[in-house]
Amino acid sequence: KNNSCSLVISPVFRDLFSENEETSMVYVIKKYRDFLDSISSNNVFFLQHPRELNFSFNSKKLKKISTNFIAEDYITNILFKKFGRIDLYSFPVSTVSVNLKKYKNIKNFFLLSKFIPKRSKAALKVAKRLKIKYKSIDLDRY
């Protein structure tokens, strides 16, 4: 078993941002792309949300996952067989983080920005209430 891997779970941006947050969405998507571009380590996987049809990203470094599994099942059935720890990167708060919070070998990293949508701000309160531990990644730095 390899020591660890990272998994970036991409959201449905239209679900994340309300219609009046268009400017913020454009900014955050650009910063998100810059963040993805900055990834240089091995064993970094990228999982696109099946309903996100507008966002596309190509990278030689990120391993794009093509699967019929939902993210939770992919992590528990595939990645856990190969890796001891998974660093999970997502916008707050992915249902994957909620559904897999019992696993101590999953570390959550939430992608944040000064232009984060209202929905994500509310979700951070839910994460706190559910005692989901996470570290923040400031997309504004990219």
C-alpha positions as a Markdown table, in Angstrom:
| # | Residue | x | y | z |
|---|---|---|---|---|
| 1 | Lys | 0.0 | 0.0 | 0.0 |
| 2 | Asn | 1.3 | 3.4 | -0.9 |
| 3 | Asn | 1.3 | 5.9 | 1.9 |
| 4 | Ser | -1.1 | 8.6 | 0.7 |
| 5 | Cys | -2.8 | 10.2 | -2.3 |
| 6 | Ser | -4.8 | 13.4 | -2.9 |
| 7 | Leu | -8.3 | 13.5 | -4.4 |
| 8 | Val | -9.8 | 16.7 | -5.7 |
| 9 | Ile | -13.5 | 16.6 | -5.9 |
| 10 | Ser | -14.9 | 19.2 | -8.3 |
| 11 | Pro | -18.3 | 20.7 | -7.6 |
| 12 | Val | -21.3 | 21.6 | -9.7 |
| 13 | Phe | -20.4 | 25.3 | -9.8 |
| 14 | Arg | -24.0 | 26.3 | -10.8 |
| 15 | Asp | -25.3 | 24.6 | -7.6 |
| 16 | Leu | -22.6 | 26.2 | -5.5 |
| 17 | Phe | -23.2 | 29.8 | -6.5 |
| 18 | Ser | -26.5 | 31.6 | -6.7 |
| 19 | Glu | -27.5 | 33.5 | -9.9 |
| 20 | Asn | -26.5 | 36.9 | -8.3 |
| 21 | Glu | -23.0 | 35.5 | -7.5 |
| 22 | Glu | -21.9 | 35.3 | -11.1 |
| 23 | Thr | -18.9 | 37.6 | -10.7 |
| 24 | Ser | -17.7 | 35.6 | -7.7 |
| 25 | Met | -18.2 | 32.3 | -9.5 |
| 26 | Val | -16.0 | 33.5 | -12.4 |
| 27 | Tyr | -13.3 | 34.6 | -10.0 |
| 28 | Val | -13.4 | 31.4 | -7.9 |
| 29 | Ile | -13.3 | 29.2 | -11.0 |
| 30 | Lys | -10.2 | 31.1 | -12.3 |
| 31 | Lys | -8.5 | 30.7 | -8.9 |
| 32 | Tyr | -9.5 | 27.1 | -8.8 |
| 33 | Arg | -7.9 | 26.5 | -12.2 |
| 34 | Asp | -4.7 | 28.2 | -10.9 |
| 35 | Phe | -4.8 | 26.0 | -7.9 |
| 36 | Leu | -5.1 | 22.9 | -10.0 |
| 37 | Asp | -2.3 | 24.1 | -12.3 |
| 38 | Ser | -0.1 | 24.5 | -9.3 |
| 39 | Ile | -0.3 | 20.8 | -8.3 |
| 40 | Ser | 3.0 | 19.1 | -9.0 |
| 41 | Ser | 3.0 | 16.0 | -6.7 |
| 42 | Asn | 2.3 | 12.4 | -7.7 |
| 43 | Asn | -0.8 | 10.5 | -6.8 |
| 44 | Val | -3.2 | 13.3 | -7.2 |
| 45 | Phe | -6.6 | 12.3 | -8.6 |
| 46 | Phe | -9.3 | 14.5 | -10.0 |
| 47 | Leu | -13.0 | 13.6 | -9.9 |
| 48 | Gln | -15.4 | 15.7 | -11.9 |
| 49 | His | -19.0 | 15.9 | -10.6 |
| 50 | Pro | -21.1 | 13.9 | -13.1 |
| 51 | Arg | -23.6 | 16.8 | -13.4 |
| 52 | Glu | -20.9 | 19.5 | -14.0 |
| 53 | Leu | -20.9 | 19.8 | -17.8 |
| 54 | Asn | -19.4 | 23.3 | -18.2 |
| 55 | Phe | -16.1 | 23.0 | -16.3 |
| 56 | Ser | -13.3 | 21.2 | -18.0 |
| 57 | Phe | -9.7 | 20.9 | -17.0 |
| 58 | Asn | -6.7 | 19.2 | -18.6 |
| 59 | Ser | -3.6 | 18.4 | -16.8 |
| 60 | Lys | -0.7 | 16.0 | -17.3 |
| 61 | Lys | -0.2 | 15.8 | -13.6 |
| 62 | Leu | -3.7 | 15.1 | -12.3 |
| 63 | Lys | -5.1 | 11.6 | -12.8 |
| 64 | Lys | -8.6 | 12.1 | -14.0 |
| 65 | Ile | -11.0 | 9.4 | -12.7 |
| 66 | Ser | -13.5 | 7.9 | -15.0 |
| 67 | Thr | -15.9 | 5.8 | -13.0 |
| 68 | Asn | -19.5 | 4.8 | -12.5 |
| 69 | Phe | -18.9 | 4.7 | -8.7 |
| 70 | Ile | -20.1 | 7.6 | -6.6 |
| 71 | Ala | -17.2 | 9.3 | -5.0 |
| 72 | Glu | -17.7 | 7.7 | -1.6 |
| 73 | Asp | -17.7 | 4.2 | -3.1 |
| 74 | Tyr | -14.7 | 5.0 | -5.3 |
| 75 | Ile | -12.7 | 6.1 | -2.2 |
| 76 | Thr | -13.7 | 3.1 | -0.1 |
| 77 | Asn | -13.6 | 0.4 | -2.8 |
| 78 | Ile | -10.7 | 1.6 | -4.9 |
| 79 | Leu | -8.4 | 4.2 | -3.3 |
| 80 | Phe | -8.4 | 2.6 | 0.2 |
| 81 | Lys | -7.1 | -0.6 | -1.3 |
| 82 | Lys | -4.0 | 1.3 | -2.7 |
| 83 | Phe | -3.5 | 4.1 | -0.2 |
| 84 | Gly | -3.3 | 4.4 | 3.6 |
| 85 | Arg | -4.4 | 8.0 | 3.7 |
| 86 | Ile | -6.4 | 10.3 | 1.4 |
| 87 | Asp | -6.2 | 14.1 | 1.4 |
| 88 | Leu | -9.6 | 15.2 | 0.2 |
| 89 | Tyr | -9.8 | 18.6 | -1.5 |
| 90 | Ser | -13.3 | 20.1 | -2.1 |
| 91 | Phe | -15.4 | 23.2 | -1.8 |
| 92 | Pro | -17.2 | 23.3 | 1.6 |
| 93 | Val | -18.9 | 21.2 | 2.2 |
| 94 | Ser | -19.0 | 18.2 | -0.1 |
| 95 | Thr | -21.4 | 15.5 | 0.9 |
| 96 | Val | -18.4 | 13.2 | 0.5 |
| 97 | Ser | -16.8 | 14.8 | 3.5 |
| 98 | Val | -20.0 | 14.4 | 5.5 |
| 99 | Asn | -20.6 | 10.8 | 4.4 |
| 100 | Leu | -17.0 | 9.7 | 5.1 |
| 101 | Lys | -16.4 | 11.7 | 8.3 |
| 102 | Lys | -16.0 | 8.5 | 10.3 |
| 103 | Tyr | -12.8 | 7.6 | 8.5 |
| 104 | Lys | -9.7 | 8.9 | 10.4 |
| 105 | Asn | -7.5 | 8.3 | 7.4 |
| 106 | Ile | -9.3 | 10.9 | 5.3 |
| 107 | Lys | -8.0 | 14.5 | 5.8 |
| 108 | Asn | -10.3 | 17.3 | 4.5 |
| 109 | Phe | -9.0 | 20.4 | 2.8 |
| 110 | Phe | -11.7 | 23.0 | 2.0 |
| 111 | Leu | -11.1 | 25.4 | -0.8 |
| 112 | Leu | -11.9 | 28.9 | 0.4 |
| 113 | Ser | -11.8 | 32.4 | -1.0 |
| 114 | Lys | -12.9 | 35.9 | -0.1 |
| 115 | Phe | -15.5 | 35.4 | -2.8 |
| 116 | Ile | -16.8 | 32.1 | -1.5 |
| 117 | Pro | -20.5 | 31.7 | -2.1 |
| 118 | Lys | -23.1 | 32.1 | 0.7 |
| 119 | Arg | -23.9 | 28.5 | 0.4 |
| 120 | Ser | -20.3 | 27.5 | 1.3 |
| 121 | Lys | -20.3 | 29.9 | 4.3 |
| 122 | Ala | -23.4 | 28.2 | 5.6 |
| 123 | Ala | -21.9 | 24.8 | 4.9 |
| 124 | Leu | -18.9 | 25.6 | 7.1 |
| 125 | Lys | -21.2 | 26.1 | 10.0 |
| 126 | Val | -22.7 | 22.7 | 9.3 |
| 127 | Ala | -19.2 | 21.2 | 9.2 |
| 128 | Lys | -18.4 | 22.6 | 12.6 |
| 129 | Arg | -21.7 | 21.3 | 14.0 |
| 130 | Leu | -20.9 | 17.8 | 12.6 |
| 131 | Lys | -17.3 | 18.1 | 14.0 |
| 132 | Ile | -15.7 | 17.6 | 10.5 |
| 133 | Lys | -12.1 | 18.5 | 10.9 |
| 134 | Tyr | -10.5 | 20.4 | 8.0 |
| 135 | Lys | -7.7 | 22.6 | 6.9 |
| 136 | Ser | -8.3 | 25.6 | 4.7 |
| 137 | Ile | -6.7 | 26.2 | 1.3 |
| 138 | Asp | -6.9 | 29.9 | 0.4 |
| 139 | Leu | -7.6 | 30.0 | -3.3 |
| 140 | Asp | -6.9 | 33.8 | -3.4 |
| 141 | Arg | -3.2 | 33.0 | -3.0 |
| 142 | Tyr | -3.1 | 31.3 | -6.4 |
